[in-house]
């Protein structure tokens, strides 16, 4: 298993938890919340301090998740 797949496996979706939205390792920390914090220039260090159960790899997994979700095929005429 390569490192990207390993990171991607940290993202879970459980019906009934956070409305079925993608979360980190089954916790009630949504991927979208982490991505929004990063977009608002909250540092990785600050996020890790605010969420002591998170690991650096969890934040990296959120970024991999977002990258894969935004990789749309190119349409050509």
Rosetta blueprint (number, residue, H / E / L):
1 X L
2 X L
3 X H
4 X H
5 X H
6 X H
7 X H
8 X H
9 X L
10 X L
11 X E
12 X E
13 X L
14 X L
15 X L
16 X L
17 X L
18 X H
19 X H
20 X H
21 X L
22 X L
23 X E
24 X E
25 X L
26 X L
27 X L
28 X L
29 X L
30 X E
31 X H
32 X H
33 X H
34 X H
35 X H
36 X H
37 X H
38 X H
39 X H
40 X L
41 X L
42 X L
43 X L
44 X H
45 X H
46 X H
47 X H
48 X H
49 X H
50 X H
51 X L
52 X L
53 X L
54 X L
55 X L
56 X H
57 X H
58 X H
59 X H
60 X H
61 X H
62 X H
63 X H
64 X H
65 X H
66 X H
67 X H
68 X H
69 X H
70 X L
71 X L
72 X L
73 X L
74 X L
75 X L
76 X L
77 X L
